[in-house]
């Protein structure tokens, strides 16, 4: 709009200057004024063309990255693939869906089958709430298990209760804060489970076996009771 305002001012400014002149001079100046008008018009149009046709600055679609800036590698930043699941041994597979564990809510819950994978050492603990020697030894075993298990994930203990009812078994586990898995009460006499083959003639009875079920330490040796404490100490020495 500025060039067109300039044209207006040039024309009006010169036309008002013609007042009071002689007719001949007036005509001459009037002609000059018209020439001046068209010169201004031409300059204005040239300026308008320049303004219209002037190149505009182009905007890049993406910012320019300096040469010394390293672009992130999407392949390198991708998370590493999860390791393949550990296999469950044939011996451990016998216990699938037959184990329970006490939950923080105070109720029994099914022991997850995938937690059977990768176990190389199993301990079987035969005990009962009505047995005084068991009630004396169980707190020691609970303390040992809670300190030993976190640093030995390839070890697990299975509790085999000798009480006469499911309620007595649950109350025993809750009272002594047992966090290990146990065979469900209704499965204690399941012939498909290798429970009786490790049980001695008395309780408390603790037995350590390897991933294939071979006995490594037993509370009974050559028919003599050496005690569950002996096996607990053997666990600390054998399981590395």
C-alpha positions as CSV (number, residue, x, y, z in Angstrom):
1,X,0.0,0.0,0.0
2,X,2.9,2.4,0.4
3,X,3.7,2.9,-3.3
4,X,0.1,3.6,-4.1
5,X,-0.1,6.2,-1.3
6,X,3.1,7.8,-2.9
7,X,1.2,8.1,-6.2
8,X,-1.6,9.9,-4.6
9,X,0.6,12.4,-2.9
10,X,2.6,13.2,-6.1
11,X,-0.4,13.9,-8.2
12,X,-2.3,15.9,-5.6
13,X,0.8,17.9,-4.6
14,X,1.5,19.1,-8.1
15,X,-2.1,19.7,-9.1
16,X,-2.6,22.1,-6.2
17,X,0.5,24.0,-7.3
18,X,-1.2,25.0,-10.6
19,X,-3.6,27.5,-9.1
20,X,-3.3,31.1,-10.2
21,X,-1.0,30.6,-13.3
22,X,-1.6,31.9,-16.9
23,X,-3.5,29.7,-19.2
24,X,-0.5,29.0,-21.5
25,X,1.8,28.4,-18.6
26,X,-0.9,26.6,-16.9
27,X,-1.3,24.2,-19.8
28,X,2.4,23.6,-20.1
29,X,2.8,22.9,-16.4
30,X,-0.3,20.7,-16.5
31,X,1.3,18.6,-19.2
32,X,4.5,18.3,-17.2
33,X,2.5,17.3,-14.2
34,X,0.9,14.6,-16.2
35,X,4.3,13.3,-17.3
36,X,5.4,13.4,-13.7
37,X,2.3,11.5,-12.7
38,X,3.0,8.6,-15.1
39,X,6.6,8.5,-14.0
40,X,5.5,8.0,-10.4
41,X,2.9,5.5,-11.6
42,X,5.6,3.5,-13.4
43,X,8.0,3.6,-10.5
44,X,5.2,2.5,-8.2
45,X,4.3,-0.4,-10.5
46,X,7.9,-1.4,-10.8
47,X,8.2,-1.4,-7.0
48,X,5.0,-3.4,-6.7
49,X,6.3,-6.0,-9.2
50,X,9.5,-6.2,-7.2
51,X,7.7,-6.7,-4.0
52,X,5.5,-9.4,-5.5
53,X,8.2,-11.3,-7.3
54,X,10.8,-11.0,-4.6
55,X,11.9,-14.5,-3.5
56,X,10.8,-15.6,0.0
57,X,13.0,-17.5,2.3
58,X,12.5,-21.3,2.1
59,X,11.8,-23.2,5.3
60,X,13.5,-26.6,5.6
61,X,11.2,-29.5,6.5
62,X,13.7,-30.8,9.0
63,X,16.4,-29.0,11.1
64,X,19.9,-29.2,9.9
65,X,22.0,-31.4,12.1
66,X,25.7,-30.5,12.6
67,X,28.2,-33.0,11.3
68,X,29.7,-33.6,14.7
69,X,26.3,-34.6,16.2
70,X,25.8,-38.4,16.3
71,X,22.3,-39.5,15.4
72,X,20.7,-42.1,17.7
73,X,20.8,-45.6,16.4
74,X,17.3,-47.1,16.7
75,X,18.7,-50.6,16.5
76,X,21.3,-50.0,19.2
77,X,18.7,-48.3,21.5
78,X,16.2,-51.2,21.1
79,X,15.8,-53.3,24.2
80,X,17.6,-56.6,24.3
81,X,15.5,-59.7,23.6
82,X,14.4,-61.6,26.7
83,X,16.5,-64.7,27.4
84,X,14.8,-68.0,26.6
85,X,12.9,-69.6,29.5
86,X,14.8,-72.2,31.6
87,X,13.7,-75.8,31.1
88,X,11.8,-77.7,33.7
89,X,13.5,-81.0,34.5
90,X,11.6,-84.3,34.2
91,X,11.9,-84.7,38.0
92,X,10.5,-81.2,38.7
93,X,7.7,-81.6,36.1
94,X,6.1,-84.2,38.4
95,X,5.1,-81.4,40.8
96,X,3.3,-79.2,38.3
97,X,-0.1,-78.0,39.7
98,X,0.5,-80.0,42.9
99,X,2.2,-77.2,44.9
100,X,0.9,-74.3,46.9
101,X,2.4,-71.3,48.7
102,X,1.1,-69.0,51.4
103,X,0.3,-65.6,50.1
104,X,0.7,-62.3,51.9
105,X,-3.1,-62.3,52.4
106,X,-2.8,-65.3,54.7
107,X,-4.4,-67.7,52.2
108,X,-2.9,-70.5,50.1
109,X,-2.3,-69.9,46.4
110,X,-1.1,-72.1,43.6
111,X,2.7,-72.2,43.1
112,X,3.5,-71.0,39.6
113,X,4.8,-73.9,37.5
114,X,7.4,-71.7,35.8
115,X,9.1,-71.3,39.1
116,X,10.0,-75.0,38.9
117,X,12.4,-74.2,36.0
118,X,16.1,-74.0,36.6
119,X,16.1,-75.7,40.0
120,X,19.1,-78.0,40.5
121,X,18.7,-78.8,44.1
122,X,15.5,-79.8,46.0
123,X,15.0,-80.3,49.7
124,X,12.0,-82.2,51.1
125,X,10.9,-81.3,54.6
126,X,8.6,-83.8,56.4
127,X,7.0,-82.3,59.5
128,X,3.8,-81.8,61.5
129,X,2.4,-79.3,63.9
130,X,1.8,-81.9,66.6
131,X,5.5,-82.9,66.7
132,X,7.4,-81.1,69.4
133,X,10.9,-81.7,67.8
134,X,9.4,-80.4,64.6
135,X,8.1,-77.2,66.2
136,X,11.6,-76.7,67.7
137,X,13.4,-77.2,64.4
138,X,11.1,-75.5,61.9
139,X,11.9,-71.9,63.0
140,X,15.6,-72.6,62.5
141,X,14.9,-74.0,59.0
142,X,12.6,-71.0,58.1
143,X,15.4,-68.6,59.1
144,X,18.0,-70.5,57.1
145,X,15.7,-70.7,54.0
146,X,14.9,-66.9,54.1
147,X,18.6,-66.0,54.2
148,X,19.8,-68.8,51.8
149,X,17.2,-68.9,49.0
150,X,17.6,-65.3,47.6
151,X,21.3,-65.9,46.8
152,X,20.6,-69.5,45.5
153,X,17.8,-69.3,43.0
154,X,18.7,-72.9,41.8
155,X,17.6,-74.3,45.2
156,X,14.1,-74.9,46.4
157,X,12.4,-76.6,49.4
158,X,9.1,-78.4,49.3
159,X,7.1,-78.9,52.6
160,X,5.3,-82.2,53.1
161,X,2.9,-82.0,56.0
162,X,2.1,-84.9,58.2
163,X,-1.0,-83.4,59.9
164,X,-4.4,-84.9,59.8
165,X,-6.2,-82.0,58.2
166,X,-5.8,-79.3,55.7
167,X,-6.7,-76.7,58.3
168,X,-3.9,-77.9,60.7
169,X,-1.4,-77.8,57.8
170,X,-2.4,-74.2,56.9
171,X,-2.3,-73.0,60.5
172,X,1.1,-74.6,60.9
173,X,2.5,-72.8,57.9
174,X,1.0,-69.5,59.0
175,X,2.2,-69.8,62.6
176,X,5.8,-70.5,61.6
177,X,5.8,-68.1,58.6
178,X,6.7,-70.7,56.0
179,X,7.3,-69.0,52.7
180,X,8.4,-72.1,50.8
181,X,6.1,-74.2,48.5
182,X,4.2,-77.1,49.9
183,X,2.4,-80.1,48.4
184,X,-1.4,-79.5,48.5
185,X,-2.9,-81.5,51.3
186,X,-5.2,-83.4,49.0
187,X,-2.1,-84.5,47.0
188,X,0.0,-85.8,49.9
189,X,-1.0,-89.4,49.0
190,X,-0.9,-88.9,45.3
191,X,0.9,-92.0,43.9
192,X,2.2,-89.9,41.0
193,X,4.4,-87.9,43.3
194,X,7.8,-89.1,44.5
195,X,7.1,-88.4,48.2
196,X,7.2,-91.7,50.0
197,X,10.5,-92.8,48.5
198,X,12.4,-90.1,50.4
199,X,10.5,-90.3,53.7
200,X,12.2,-91.9,56.8
201,X,10.7,-93.5,59.8
202,X,10.4,-90.3,61.8
203,X,10.1,-86.5,61.7
204,X,11.4,-83.9,61.4
205,X,13.0,-85.4,58.3
206,X,14.9,-83.3,55.8
207,X,16.3,-84.7,52.5
208,X,18.4,-83.0,49.8
209,X,18.3,-84.3,46.2
210,X,19.7,-83.1,42.9
211,X,17.8,-82.2,39.7
212,X,17.3,-85.8,38.8
213,X,16.1,-86.9,42.3
214,X,19.3,-88.5,43.5
215,X,19.8,-88.2,47.2
216,X,22.7,-86.0,48.3
217,X,22.0,-85.8,52.0
218,X,19.4,-87.5,54.3
219,X,18.3,-87.3,57.9
220,X,18.6,-91.1,58.1
221,X,21.8,-92.8,57.2
222,X,22.3,-96.5,57.4
223,X,19.1,-96.7,59.3
224,X,20.3,-94.2,61.9
225,X,18.7,-90.8,62.5
226,X,21.4,-88.1,62.2
227,X,18.9,-85.2,62.4
228,X,17.5,-82.6,60.1
229,X,20.1,-80.1,61.3
230,X,22.8,-82.2,59.7
231,X,21.1,-82.0,56.3
232,X,20.5,-78.2,56.7
233,X,24.2,-77.7,57.2
234,X,24.9,-80.0,54.2
235,X,22.7,-77.8,52.0
236,X,24.9,-74.8,52.8
237,X,28.0,-76.8,51.8
238,X,26.7,-78.6,48.7
239,X,24.5,-75.9,47.1
240,X,26.8,-73.3,45.6
